[in-house]
Amino acid sequence: MVKSALGIFFSLISVVLVVPAMAAEGAETAATEKVTTEKAAPKKPVVAKRRTKFVGKRHSAARNRTVHKNKTNASLDSSEKLVKKVVLVHGRHKTVYQRVAYTPVIPAVPPVLSAGDLAGLNLTRDPLALKSNAVLVLDQSTSEVLLDKNSQVALPIASITKLMTSMVVVESNQNMDEVLSVTNDDIDREKFSHSRLRVGSQLTRSNMLHIALMSSENRAASALGRNYPGGLPAFVAAMNAKAKALGMVNTHYADSTGLSRNNVASARDLAKLVVAAYQHPIIRQYSTDSKYVVDPGGPALQYKNSNHLVENPQWEIGLQKTGYINEAGRCLVMQAKIEGRPIVMVFLDSKGKQSRLADAGRIRKWIEANKTATIPRTVTAQQS
């Protein structure tokens, strides 16, 4: 019996010792297999499926809107902008982005003051509410002054200068069929104005004069001055000598184009110039043609008159010339028959692109309305 009890005791001890050893061996084997498996197959990144499941749709939609907006912004040009709008689609609010036309706000540029404005001539008022700072209207046949507004003040006259240019050319008896060339010397390096005559263009003196008077072609006027005996300095000297001979006491010329602000004259002086220039049929014709075509050695060029009143059948214009640079404002000299009377009109430093022509219309209506009046026709503007 004692032997049986001892056998049972030793059997229990064996079981206790073997089972933990086997468990330890199994754990070690499992760990070894795990390491081997990890070396054989790289570990995959863990994806947060749970977060994607609940918020993925909302974030995806927002991301798509952002990408679409960024792409749209990138394709916009300077005249468009993107506007965000919320619309109702199938009972749900949806955000959309729409292109709309866009005009950027440009800061206002202060106007350039003319010489007349700087002199305070814009404060002068007249009965006809004319937009020109200096005006003279007279009857050509009697020299009676009908309206006088700052007519003694010397102001820049811009391309009205070309009327004196034409006088010097015509009275110098140069060959009108001589071919003149446009050179680099005729390029405007003061105002950088545009010209349709390229360097190398060739026209007769007659055609140069035609488009200079009719369309105020600056390079043509420059070429006329350069090709005078003695060149441009001699030509300008001849212009000033002619002005003195006509009694234009407040006049000075610096070039043949009028691009220089140093070309100045008073309205009263310019009325004398109009009367003198009217004596030359070629100046009357060239200044009042509505259209003219020239061939400068390439494609033919069609020029139009810078004064569209010459095409108006209600006007009978015998001579005209327009002018404009910043310092001079809009200028116009014109001879026209109104109620059978030859009227000379001078408008200097007018404000607005069409204002000088509108002033001519006001003068015409005023003369027509007073054709039977017995009161004196002279109107003198007053300083306000």
C-alpha positions in Angstrom: 0.0 0.0 0.0 2.8 2.3 0.8 4.3 1.5 -2.6 1.1 2.4 -4.4 1.0 5.7 -2.6 4.6 6.6 -3.6 3.8 5.6 -7.3 0.9 8.0 -7.5 3.0 10.8 -5.9 5.9 10.5 -8.5 3.4 10.4 -11.4 1.8 13.7 -10.3 5.3 15.3 -10.1 6.1 14.3 -13.6 2.9 15.7 -15.0 3.5 19.1 -13.2 7.1 19.3 -14.7 6.3 18.2 -18.3 3.2 20.3 -19.0 4.8 23.7 -18.4 7.8 22.7 -20.4 5.6 21.8 -23.3 3.7 25.0 -23.0 6.9 27.0 -23.0 8.1 25.1 -26.1 4.8 25.8 -27.9 5.1 29.5 -27.1 8.6 29.7 -28.4 7.6 27.9 -31.6 4.7 30.3 -32.1 7.0 33.3 -31.6 9.5 31.8 -34.1 6.8 31.3 -36.7 5.5 34.8 -36.2 9.0 36.3 -36.8 9.5 34.2 -39.9 6.1 35.2 -41.3 6.8 38.9 -40.7 10.1 38.6 -42.5 8.5 36.9 -45.4 5.6 39.4 -45.9 6.1 43.1 -45.1 3.6 44.6 -42.7 0.7 46.5 -44.4 -0.2 50.0 -43.2 -3.2 50.2 -40.9 -6.1 52.1 -42.5 -8.4 54.0 -40.2 -11.6 52.4 -41.7 -13.7 53.5 -38.8 -13.0 57.2 -39.4 -13.5 56.9 -43.1 -16.8 55.1 -42.6 -18.4 58.1 -40.7 -16.8 61.2 -42.2 -15.3 60.1 -45.5 -18.2 61.3 -47.7 -18.4 64.8 -46.2 -14.7 65.3 -46.4 -14.5 63.9 -49.9 -17.3 66.3 -51.1 -15.6 69.3 -49.5 -12.3 68.3 -51.1 -13.9 68.0 -54.5 -15.4 71.4 -54.2 -12.0 72.9 -53.2 -10.2 71.2 -56.1 -13.0 72.4 -58.6 -12.8 75.9 -57.2 -9.0 76.0 -57.5 -9.1 74.7 -61.0 -11.7 77.2 -62.0 -9.8 80.1 -60.4 -6.7 79.1 -62.3 -8.6 79.3 -65.6 -10.2 82.7 -64.9 -8.9 85.7 -66.9 -8.7 89.3 -65.8 -12.3 90.0 -66.9 -13.9 87.3 -64.8 -14.3 86.4 -61.2 -15.7 83.4 -59.3 -18.9 83.9 -57.3 -20.0 81.3 -54.6 -23.7 80.5 -54.6 -25.9 78.1 -52.6 -28.7 76.5 -54.6 -31.5 74.0 -53.7 -31.2 70.7 -55.6 -33.8 67.9 -54.8 -34.6 69.5 -51.5 -30.9 69.8 -50.4 -28.6 72.8 -50.4 -25.7 72.6 -52.7 -22.7 75.0 -53.1 -21.7 75.9 -56.6 -19.2 78.4 -58.1 -20.2 80.5 -61.1 -18.1 82.6 -63.5 -19.3 86.2 -63.9 -18.0 89.1 -65.9 -15.8 91.4 -63.9 -14.6 94.9 -64.5 -11.8 95.8 -62.1 -12.1 99.3 -60.6 -9.4 101.5 -62.0 -8.3 104.4 -59.8 -9.4 107.7 -61.3 -6.6 109.6 -63.0 -6.7 113.4 -62.5 -7.3 115.2 -65.7 -4.4 117.0 -67.4 -4.9 120.7 -67.1 -4.5 122.7 -70.3 -2.6 126.0 -70.6 -6.0 127.7 -70.6 -7.2 126.1 -67.5 -3.9 126.9 -65.7 -4.4 130.5 -66.7 -7.9 130.5 -65.2 -9.7 131.0 -68.6 -12.2 128.2 -67.7 -13.7 130.7 -65.2 -14.9 132.9 -68.1 -18.6 132.7 -68.8 -20.3 133.6 -72.1 -24.0 134.0 -73.1 -23.9 130.9 -75.3 -22.3 128.6 -72.7 -19.5 127.6 -75.0 -17.1 124.9 -74.0 -14.0 126.6 -75.4 -11.8 128.7 -73.2 -11.0 131.1 -76.0 -13.3 132.1 -78.9 -13.4 134.6 -81.7 -16.3 134.8 -84.3 -16.3 137.5 -87.0 -17.9 138.4 -90.3 -15.2 137.8 -92.9 -16.7 140.4 -95.3 -16.9 143.2 -92.8 -14.4 142.2 -90.1 -17.1 142.8 -87.6 -16.5 140.8 -84.4 -19.6 138.9 -83.4 -18.3 137.2 -80.3 -15.1 137.6 -78.3 -14.0 135.4 -75.4 -10.4 135.6 -74.2 -9.4 136.2 -77.9 -6.2 138.1 -77.0 -4.6 135.3 -74.9 -1.8 133.3 -76.5 -2.4 129.6 -76.1 -0.9 126.4 -77.5 -2.6 125.7 -80.9 -1.6 122.1 -81.7 -2.2 121.1 -85.3 -3.8 124.4 -86.2 -0.1 125.1 -86.8 -0.4 123.1 -90.1 -2.5 125.9 -91.5 0.6 128.2 -91.4 2.7 125.2 -92.6 0.5 125.1 -95.7 0.8 128.8 -96.3 4.6 128.7 -96.3 4.7 125.7 -98.6 2.2 127.2 -101.1 3.7 130.7 -101.2 7.3 129.3 -101.5 6.4 128.1 -105.0 8.1 124.7 -104.5 7.5 121.9 -107.0 4.3 120.2 -105.8 5.1 117.1 -107.9 8.5 116.5 -106.2 8.6 113.2 -104.3 9.4 113.5 -100.6 10.4 110.6 -98.3 9.6 110.0 -94.7 12.7 109.5 -92.6 13.6 108.8 -89.0 13.7 112.6 -88.5 10.0 112.7 -89.0 9.2 110.4 -86.1 7.5 112.1 -83.2 9.8 111.9 -80.2 7.9 114.4 -78.1 4.4 113.1 -78.0 5.0 109.7 -79.6 1.9 110.1 -81.7 0.9 107.5 -84.2 1.4 107.9 -87.9 0.2 105.7 -90.8 3.2 106.8 -92.9 6.1 104.4 -92.2 9.7 105.4 -92.5 10.6 105.1 -96.2 7.1 106.1 -97.4 7.3 108.3 -100.5 4.6 110.9 -101.6 4.6 114.0 -103.7 4.7 117.3 -101.9 1.1 117.9 -103.0 0.0 114.6 -101.3 1.9 115.4 -98.2 0.2 118.7 -98.0 -3.2 117.2 -98.7 -3.1 114.7 -95.8 -1.4 117.1 -93.5 -4.3 119.6 -93.9 -7.2 117.1 -94.2 -6.2 114.5 -91.6 -3.5 116.2 -89.6 -0.8 113.7 -90.7 2.2 114.7 -88.5 5.0 112.9 -90.5 3.7 114.5 -93.7 3.9 118.0 -92.1 7.4 117.2 -90.7 8.6 116.1 -94.2 7.3 119.3 -95.7 9.3 121.4 -93.2 12.5 119.3 -93.7 12.4 119.7 -97.4 12.2 123.4 -97.4 15.4 125.3 -98.7 17.6 125.5 -95.6 15.8 122.7 -93.8 13.4 122.8 -90.8 15.1 125.8 -89.1 14.6 127.9 -92.2 11.0 126.7 -92.5 10.1 127.6 -88.9 11.8 131.0 -89.5 9.6 131.5 -92.5 6.5 130.6 -90.5 7.3 133.2 -87.9 8.1 135.8 -90.6 4.7 135.2 -92.2 2.9 135.5 -88.9 4.6 138.9 -88.3 3.6 140.0 -91.8 0.0 139.2 -91.1 0.0 141.1 -87.8 -0.2 138.0 -85.6 1.5 139.7 -82.6 0.8 137.0 -80.1 2.0 134.1 -82.2 5.1 131.9 -82.2 6.0 128.7 -84.1 8.5 126.1 -83.0 7.9 123.3 -85.5 5.8 122.5 -88.6 3.5 119.9 -87.0 2.1 121.6 -83.9 3.2 118.8 -81.6 5.3 121.2 -79.6 3.4 123.1 -76.9 5.6 126.1 -77.9 3.5 126.7 -81.0 1.2 129.4 -79.6 -1.2 132.0 -80.9 -4.3 133.9 -79.8 -7.7 133.4 -81.2 -7.6 136.9 -82.8 -4.3 136.1 -84.5 -5.7 132.8 -85.9 -8.7 134.6 -87.4 -6.2 136.6 -89.4 -4.5 133.4 -90.5 -7.8 131.9 -91.6 -8.7 135.0 -93.7 -5.2 134.9 -95.4 -5.2 131.1 -96.0 -8.7 131.3 -97.5 -7.1 133.2 -100.4 -5.4 130.0 -101.6 -7.8 127.6 -103.5 -5.5 124.6 -102.9 -5.7 125.1 -99.1 -9.5 125.5 -99.2 -9.8 122.3 -101.2 -7.3 120.1 -99.3 -8.6 121.1 -95.9 -12.3 120.4 -96.7 -12.0 117.1 -98.7 -13.8 114.4 -96.8 -11.6 111.5 -98.0 -8.4 111.0 -99.9 -6.3 108.0 -101.0 -2.5 108.0 -101.3 0.0 105.4 -102.4 3.2 105.7 -100.3 4.9 102.7 -101.9 3.0 99.8 -100.5 -0.7 99.3 -99.6 -2.8 102.3 -100.5 -3.9 104.4 -97.6 -7.3 106.1 -97.3 -7.4 109.2 -95.1 -10.5 110.8 -93.7 -11.1 114.4 -92.6 -10.6 115.0 -88.9 -13.6 117.3 -89.0 -16.8 115.3 -89.8 -18.8 118.6 -90.3 -17.4 118.7 -93.8 -19.7 115.8 -94.7 -22.7 117.4 -93.2 -24.9 118.9 -96.0 -26.3 121.5 -93.6 -22.8 123.1 -93.4 -21.1 125.1 -96.2 -17.5 125.0 -95.1 -14.9 126.9 -97.1 -11.8 126.1 -94.9 -11.1 124.3 -91.7 -8.4 122.8 -89.4 -8.6 120.8 -86.2 -5.9 120.4 -83.5 -5.3 118.6 -80.2 -2.6 118.0 -77.7 -3.0 117.9 -73.9 -1.6 121.5 -73.4 -3.9 122.9 -76.1 -7.2 121.0 -75.5 -9.5 120.6 -78.5 -9.0 123.3 -81.1 -10.8 124.3 -84.4 -10.7 127.1 -86.9 -13.3 127.3 -89.6 -14.7 129.5 -92.4 -18.3 128.8 -93.3 -21.3 130.5 -94.8 -24.2 131.0 -92.4 -27.3 132.8 -93.6 -25.3 133.9 -96.6 -22.6 135.5 -94.5 -19.0 134.3 -94.6 -18.2 133.6 -90.9 -14.8 132.9 -89.4 -14.8 130.9 -86.2 -11.9 130.2 -83.9 -12.3 127.8 -80.9 -9.3 127.1 -78.6 -9.0 124.8 -75.6 -12.4 123.2 -75.8 -13.3 120.5 -73.3 -14.7 117.2 -74.7 -13.9 115.3 -77.9 -16.9 116.8 -79.8 -17.3 120.0 -77.9 -15.5 122.2 -80.4 -17.9 121.0 -83.1 -20.8 121.6 -80.8 -19.6 125.1 -80.1 -19.6 125.7 -83.9 -23.2 124.5 -83.9 -24.2 126.9 -81.1 -22.6 129.8 -83.0 -24.5 128.9 -86.1 -27.9 128.7 -84.3 -27.2 131.9 -82.6 -26.4 133.7 -85.9 -29.5 132.2 -87.5 -31.7 133.3 -84.6 -30.4 136.8 -84.8 -30.5 137.3 -88.6 -33.3 139.9 -88.4 -32.2 141.5 -85.2 -31.4 145.2 -85.3 -29.4 145.2 -82.0 -25.6 145.0 -82.2 -24.4 141.5 -82.7 -21.2 141.7 -80.7 -21.2 139.7 -77.6 -18.3 139.9 -75.2 -17.8 137.2 -72.6 -17.6 138.2 -69.0 -15.3 136.9 -66.3 -17.2 135.2 -63.5 
